[in-house]
Amino acid sequence: MPNILNQLILLYGSSAEDVHHKVTRFISEHQPAVPKRWVTEDDIVLITYGDSIKNKDEKPLHTLNTFLNAYVKQKINIIHLLPMFPYTSDDGFSVTDYRSINPDLGTWAHIKNLSTHYDLMFDAVINHISVSSRWFQGFLQGDEAYADYFIECDDTLDYSAVTRPRALPLYYPYKTKTGRKNIWATFSEDQVDLNFKNPKVLLEILDILVLYANKGARLIRLDAIGFIWKKLGTACMHLAETHALIQIIRAVIEACVPGTILISETNVPHKENISYLGNGFDEAHMVYQFPLPPLTLFSFLVGRATKLTRWAKSLEDTPLSPKTAYFNFLASHDGIGLRPVDDILNDKEKEIIRANVLTNGGRISYKNNQDGSQTPYELNINYQDAIYIRGDSDETRIRKFLAAQSILLTVIGVPGIYVHSLLGSRNDDEGVKSTNIPRRINREKLQYDTLVSELEAGSDRTIIFSGFLKMIDLRKSQSAFSPAAEQKVLAMDERLFAYIRKNNRTNESILVITNVSSEVVLINIGDRTVDIITGRCHEGELRIEPFQYLWLKIQ
């Protein structure tokens, strides 16, 4: 195991030696298993809640397993289960017990059964915990076991520099056995932040993460990890202590359950985001590609790929290590974040996206700024509705949507497909109206029988679902789409997003071209290629239809 004493000294000072001894003893109690393998072109992640698909009189985790085995099979091999623990709010992200499965979803036995068919990805919601948790209730009652598990705030101090992800207070008053105390709560009154300055919290969380890895989690998502260390007078984001904490987590996980992949979830601009890869071997194995969803959407809305091309080209300046990769996605259980494109799109360009989202029934979530103002932070909308422009035919809407998913499946990294994208869902307006929660617009609960009948009836769902599965099959058969294969972005035409993926080990190269516009584009591609999507051969001048995507294998 790498020596983590220096990181512990940064966090705990004079107590570091004692903490180091406890961490070392913890590791010695675990017998390492056979290392889990690194990612390849075969790895595709499905992002879903445990109850995204429901069936009467059975646990949703069982229903999910039934649906996947019947309709998805092994085309997708990794299932990202969004928080499946007991919770009180935020659709699972206010956890009351990290070590239990929400009984409404099923049991650990259901998780084990699912893990026999699929690799799994778990959420580690370790920045905060529910106020109804045993930990916080013990703190309120003065239980010494939970003393200093949470962060007390002082009304007389200045917290204005602290980054605020939502338009809500930073802390709230809670009644304790010894009187009222203000407790730090980054995301809501029901989600109180954990105090990692207390080494007991670190040791508790390490035990939980190793439990997840041993329960079938090949990947672990570190939710909101950028907020995890607090230091007054700073933005409390991306602190050196935060990176040290992740280095400790990686070292311990690697020692106990080698090969487990850590993914940092930091919805911030690219330079800050990739800092969580550390030196390529000591922090997160993957980072979410947060600029990809808004930039892809913007490209299709304006019919120009200039900004997407420029950003993707910039990735070539950040070489990845053999043990790091990007985690790509277009849609998720959350909305489409705007902060990651703060340094890419100007206000006028962001307004184009915002206006289309509102026109198509979406919502806008805001965050508080240091000067007291608010700015749009997140677009709450189904991605198919986001990419749709009033006047588009159904055929055009689906064509654009699948063209966007082609980008997701071919750019460098590991693709994560949201369940409602795979199944061709649309805005769930009723979900928003009944709860007044904007994010519910893309979190619909589907009934198994209805879903199956729609998939088998030749509906829009059928077209999208079958289109996805075809592309997935093709991706998995091409070594050029390995996360380890290089990517060279090309500036062919501003209406095209084009890049070559090349696997130097197999010498296989594929030119991917996506027309993001409603116009026909003519280009000269030179030598002979074969479009592996259609099987057609092309050389010389190539006619690219509106919203067409081509995967051209270079002969």
Beta strands, then each sheet from edge to edge (+ up, - down):
strand 1: 45-48
strand 2: 53-54
strand 3: 78-81
strand 4: 119-124
strand 5: 128-130
strand 6: 152-153
strand 7: 171-176
strand 8: 179-184
strand 9: 191-193
strand 10: 217-222
strand 11: 261-264
strand 12: 286-288
strand 13: 325-329
strand 14: 336-337
strand 15: 363-368
strand 16: 374-380
strand 17: 414-418
strand 18: 446-447
strand 19: 486-490
strand 20: 496-503
strand 21: 508-515
strand 22: 521-524
strand 23: 529-531
strand 24: 537-538
strand 25: 541-544
strand 26: 549-554
sheet 1: 1+ 3+ 4+ 10+ 11+ 12+ 13+ 17+ 1+
sheet 2: 2+ 18+
sheet 3: 5+ 9-
sheet 4: 6+ 8- 7+
sheet 5: 14+ 16- 15+
sheet 6: 19+ 20- 21+ 26- 23+ 24-
sheet 7: 22+ 25-
end
